[in-house]
Amino acid sequence: MLIIDVITIFPGMFDNIFEFGVIKEAFKKNICTVNIYNLRDFSDMKHSRVDDRPYGGGPGMVLMPGPIYSAVSFIKKKNKIKKKDKQKVILLSPGGEKLNQNTLKCLSKLENIILICGRYEGVDQRVIDLLVDFEISIGDYILTGGEIPAMVLIDGIVRLLPGVVGKEESLKNESFEKNFLDHPQYTRPGVFKGKSVPEVLLSGNHKCIKKWREEKSEEITQTKRPDLFDKDS
């Protein structure tokens, strides 16, 4: 079972995201468990303070190293993961490696993932130096904190775990597998607003359908995401 631990100053943001779809099924089947930790519970300062002004001046506040260090230490002691290469501490950060499907696959093979949600101007650099195995970004833009990126990461990882998605074959044929986007999908009715389903999909010829889908996948990737197409070439 994969254990995902999240350290955040806004635990309430995670209240309902695990109550829907295949993610909910993963928890029902004990394939994965997610624990949400309030960073303020690990503060020894008045009013459970976890941030302070940056040394050297400048705007905003920075998350202090002490509470985060205490939280990660507590989680590691609690989980008792014997193989350290199966446990990773990840900081959600704009400066991290951009998330992709290959990263999600690698993370889905771990036993424990500890996610640190940054806030304000970020975290004290010593947190990164002492605790973090690597940083992850979900894109080249700025959000108010790492909570939403953590949710993205959890969703992407959990659906890859064996037994979560009903038909695992669907995972092999979806977008970003082999660096190609997915082919167009159609369902009933056969004609909608004058637009018909491609005849090849109605032919029953699985060889022709497979070839059509591969060609369309390549065409769409080259048009919409040439960067992926070039990477595969």
C-alpha positions in Angstrom: 0.0 0.0 0.0 1.2 3.5 -0.9 1.2 6.0 1.9 1.1 9.7 0.8 1.6 12.3 3.6 0.9 16.0 3.0 2.2 18.8 5.1 0.2 22.0 4.7 -0.9 25.1 6.7 -4.4 24.7 5.1 -5.5 21.1 5.7 -9.1 22.0 5.1 -8.4 22.3 1.4 -8.1 18.5 1.1 -11.4 17.7 2.9 -13.4 16.5 -0.1 -11.0 15.7 -3.0 -10.8 12.0 -2.1 -14.5 11.4 -2.2 -15.0 11.0 -5.9 -14.2 8.6 -8.8 -11.4 6.1 -9.0 -9.4 8.0 -6.3 -12.2 7.1 -3.8 -12.1 3.5 -4.8 -8.3 3.4 -4.2 -8.9 4.3 -0.6 -11.8 1.9 -0.2 -9.6 -1.0 -1.5 -6.7 0.0 0.8 -4.5 0.4 -2.3 -3.4 3.9 -1.0 -3.9 6.0 2.0 -3.4 9.8 2.3 -2.6 11.6 5.6 -3.0 15.3 5.9 -0.8 17.1 8.5 -1.3 20.6 9.7 2.1 22.2 9.8 1.0 24.4 12.7 0.7 21.3 14.9 4.5 21.1 14.8 5.3 24.6 15.8 6.7 25.4 19.3 6.1 29.2 18.9 3.3 31.3 20.2 0.0 31.0 18.3 1.5 28.0 16.4 3.4 30.4 14.2 5.3 28.8 11.2 6.5 31.7 9.2 8.8 34.8 9.6 10.3 37.7 7.6 13.1 36.8 5.2 16.7 37.6 6.2 18.1 40.3 4.0 14.8 42.1 3.7 12.2 41.9 1.0 8.4 41.4 0.8 6.3 38.5 2.2 7.0 35.8 4.7 9.0 32.5 4.5 8.1 29.2 6.1 10.5 28.4 8.9 12.6 25.3 8.8 11.9 24.0 12.4 8.2 23.0 12.0 8.7 21.4 8.6 11.7 19.4 10.0 9.7 18.3 12.9 6.8 17.3 10.7 8.9 15.2 8.3 10.8 13.6 11.2 7.5 12.6 12.9 6.1 11.1 9.6 9.2 9.1 8.9 9.3 7.7 12.4 5.6 6.8 12.2 5.8 5.1 8.8 8.9 3.1 9.5 9.8 2.6 5.8 12.7 0.1 5.8 14.0 0.7 2.3 14.9 4.4 2.1 14.9 4.5 -1.7 11.1 3.7 -1.4 10.4 6.9 0.5 10.8 10.4 -1.0 10.2 13.9 0.4 9.0 16.2 -2.3 8.6 20.0 -2.2 5.9 21.5 -4.5 7.7 24.5 -5.9 7.8 26.7 -9.1 11.5 26.0 -9.2 11.1 22.2 -9.4 11.3 19.8 -12.2 8.2 20.1 -14.4 5.8 17.2 -13.8 5.2 14.6 -16.5 3.8 11.2 -16.9 7.1 9.4 -16.5 7.6 11.1 -13.1 4.2 10.0 -12.0 5.0 6.4 -13.0 8.2 6.5 -11.0 6.5 7.9 -7.9 3.7 5.3 -8.1 6.3 2.6 -7.4 7.3 4.1 -4.0 6.0 3.0 -0.6 5.8 6.5 0.9 5.7 10.0 -0.5 5.9 13.0 1.8 4.6 16.2 0.1 5.6 19.6 1.5 3.2 22.4 0.3 5.1 25.7 0.1 3.4 29.0 0.8 4.1 32.7 0.8 7.6 33.4 -0.5 8.5 29.8 -0.2 10.4 27.7 2.4 13.7 28.3 4.2 16.5 26.9 1.9 17.7 24.7 4.7 14.5 22.6 4.4 15.5 21.9 0.8 19.1 21.2 1.7 18.4 18.9 4.7 15.1 17.2 3.8 13.9 17.4 0.2 14.8 14.6 -2.3 13.5 16.7 -5.2 11.2 19.5 -6.1 8.3 19.3 -8.5 6.4 22.0 -10.4 3.1 21.5 -12.3 3.8 24.3 -14.8 5.4 27.6 -15.5 3.1 29.8 -13.5 2.6 30.9 -9.9 -0.1 29.7 -7.6 -0.8 30.9 -4.0 0.6 27.7 -2.6 1.5 24.0 -3.1 -1.8 22.5 -2.1 -3.4 22.4 -5.6 -0.1 21.0 -7.1 -0.1 18.4 -4.3 -3.7 17.4 -5.3 -2.6 17.1 -9.0 0.3 14.9 -8.0 -1.9 12.7 -5.8 -4.5 12.3 -8.5 -1.9 11.4 -11.2 -0.1 8.9 -9.0 -3.1 7.1 -7.4 -4.8 6.3 -10.8 -1.6 4.5 -11.8 -1.6 2.1 -8.9 -2.5 -1.5 -9.7 -6.2 -2.2 -9.1 -7.4 1.4 -9.2 -8.4 1.9 -12.8 -10.9 -0.8 -13.8 -9.3 -1.6 -17.2 -5.6 -1.3 -16.9 -5.4 -1.5 -20.7 -6.8 2.0 -20.8 -3.7 3.3 -19.0 -1.5 2.0 -21.8 -3.4 3.7 -24.6 -4.0 7.2 -23.1 -2.3 10.5 -23.8 1.4 10.9 -23.1 2.1 7.2 -23.5 5.0 7.0 -26.0 4.9 10.8 -26.0 1.8 10.9 -28.2 -1.6 12.5 -27.4 -4.7 10.3 -27.5 -6.6 9.7 -30.7 -10.2 11.2 -31.1 -12.9 9.4 -29.2 -16.6 9.0 -30.4 -19.7 7.5 -28.9 -23.4 7.3 -29.7 -25.3 8.8 -31.5 -23.7 8.0 -34.9 -24.7 11.4 -36.2 -24.8 14.6 -34.1 -25.6 18.1 -35.5 -24.8 16.8 -39.0 -21.4 15.4 -37.9 -20.9 11.6 -38.4 -18.6 9.2 -36.6 -15.7 8.2 -38.9 -16.8 5.1 -40.9 -13.7 3.1 -40.0 -14.8 3.0 -36.3 -18.1 1.4 -37.4 -16.4 -1.1 -39.7 -15.6 -3.8 -37.1 -12.2 -4.2 -38.7 -9.9 -3.9 -35.7 -6.7 -3.8 -37.7 -8.0 -0.8 -39.7 -9.3 0.9 -36.5 -5.9 0.4 -34.8 -4.1 1.9 -37.8 -6.5 4.9 -38.0 -6.1 5.6 -34.3 -2.3 5.5 -34.5 -2.3 7.8 -37.5 -4.7 10.3 -35.8 -2.7 10.2 -32.5 0.5 11.1 -34.5 -1.4 13.8 -36.4 -2.9 15.4 -33.3 0.4 15.3 -31.5 2.3 16.9 -34.4 -0.4 19.7 -34.6 -1.1 20.4 -30.9 2.1 19.4 -29.2 5.0 19.4 -31.7 7.4 19.4 -28.7 6.2 15.9 -27.8 6.4 14.8 -31.4 10.0 16.0 -31.8 10.9 14.3 -28.5 9.7 10.9 -29.9 11.4 11.3 -33.3 
